[in-house]
């Protein structure tokens, strides 16, 4: 295997033999992985503890990726930046699938579908549709230009350093946002696998990311991503197929989930009107009203809360109450907000949560309902329907355009030997991504069926062990509370975060813990594979595009690669630090990256390829305008960003569009600015115009 990776840069005549060698290596690898999982399953039955299973999965998979990274180490520029441009289409498709299917796809997407129902399909439609745009408009033409990176293309096509510099800035912005989400996912998975603290889990996973991309660049990342795709697709499929067999005796979840959806819909109607559910919702409604009253006079309410907590503690101490009761009272006193500002913040958040819990189905929409509201209802219902539908379409638009413009995905098509293989590679990418995306809606429905029919109605003292285990990892991901004190779990007494739906599926289905370890390893593979590609994109933008192309064009190959490795290490540590702060949920971070990429790159790339009149100053202004309007909208409407930038003005949504889809405003602005400015500025040089014509029409002679 080592020999194969070391000879990956050999001359073109051996391409066929190289592909045959790859087939052989990855067949042995897949077989060996199955043997590894079966062995662990046998050891579990013989008494191997869950902690050891978690550690073995973590160490074995990260060790495997590190091994491939070590075997693929290189200082050759073509190998480091584009894997020698000889990755076969089918393997580039698998690597792209792994690069693409991040923690958001593997962990977050089915969870989003679980929580939002039909509207979550926007992610699948947008992400899959984006690959059609890649195949039609970008991948083949960018491969013809032949540069290493997207900023490289912008610099060559538009001339001068300004478009290149703006491309570097945009690539770093969207890639850094995206990589923080991946490392956050790594922290969740690692802490669940091993029981270590989330923050330590972040840095443990980071070691696996760094060994691959640090030593061998794109060559190491490519062969690691192929290995990671095999693990993540096996891990995703096994529990879903099991749930399908358990519920319907049919091992094809994609074919039967419509029947299960009918049963879920019927159960939803029962839960909406269930007496115990109504009782719980009424309790939360009263809590929301009490918090609202406190917020009207926070100073007096805070003083009253503090006095009540102190009096309770004093009473228990005077009565020589049990230590557990005194400890609980001390904890309650410590939990009283320190000042009025902290009280307002805590009570506002609690009120919002209580209002949500006072809604039917735990605040979730009916799974099969297309949009919220009612087109035939009153004015409020019609407005809700229109905004829901508008946001659905806006999100699809942003995800499609963002997919087609993400630098770390487009870089993958520079690694294939020819334009023809670039097209084939996109087709294979779509196939390998389709396998997971076609399964995610089925997984969401099957898990919801289990929760509604098995978990809801179970006595609290008989809840499965995994509920307590996940609550220990992070209470915001999963928690239960007997609100109406009847010792029976109602749906509205359960908080479940979308980020754990996939990871908890094996335990929900009653599978052995080894399968939970396998799924966690699959999620880890998804997060690590995307993080590898993203970190490499950032490091390459800084070392190749900024340092080599703009600062020191005479830098040696070895120096450029060394600088890239140093920058990669710095960026990775910075991303890990930000991820450890738990800035926002995975799906928002990822979607923000898509909006940034869409607004910054798509107009400049498409017009640069298909309109020879597009000028450099126009492209630069278009990128600034598109990215600027997108960031401004997010900054003024997204809660976490509003807090970061100290925005206190009321939230004003444009046309009711949520901040997750901010790119819907930036993309048209970018196109408009580039077109208008190009028409009023001097045309590009004849050489550039002929180059654009030649890329689109290869048989056209230059000059």
Secondary structure, DSSP 8 states (H G I E B T S, - for coil): -HHHHHTTT--GGGHHHHHHHHHHHHHHHHHHHHHHHHHHHHHHHTT--HHHHHHHHHHHHHHHHHHHHHHT----HHHHHHGGG---HHHHHHHHHHHHS-HIIIIIHHHHHHHHGGGGHHHHHHHHHHHHHIIIIIHHHHHHH--SSHHHHHHHHH-SHHHHHHHHHHHHHHHHHHHHHHHHHHHHHHHHHH---HHHHHHHHHHHHHHHHHHHHHHHHHHHHHHHHHHHHHHHHHHHHHHHHHHHS-S-HHHHHHHHHHHHHHHHHHHHH-HHHHHHHHHHHHHHHHHHHHHHTHHHHHHHHHHHHHHHHHHHHHTT--HHHHHHHHHHHHTS-SSHHHHHHHHHHHHHHHHHHTSGGGG---TT-SSSS-TTS-HHHHHHHHHHHHHHHHHHHHHHHHHHH-HHHHGGGGSSSSHHHHHHHHHHHHHHHHHHHHHHHHHHHHHHHHIIIIITT-BGGG--HHHHHHHHH-TTTEEE--TTSSSB--GGGEEE-GGGHHHHHHHHTT--HHHHHHHHHHHHHHHHHHHHHHHHHHHHIIIIIIIIIII-TT--HHHHHHHHHHHHHHHHHHHHHHHHT--S-HHHHHHHHHHHHIIIIIHHHHHHHH-TT--HHHHHHHHHHHHHHHHHHHHHH-HHHHHHHT--S----GGG--GGGTHHHHHHHHHHHHHHHHHHS----HHHHHHHHHHHSTTS---
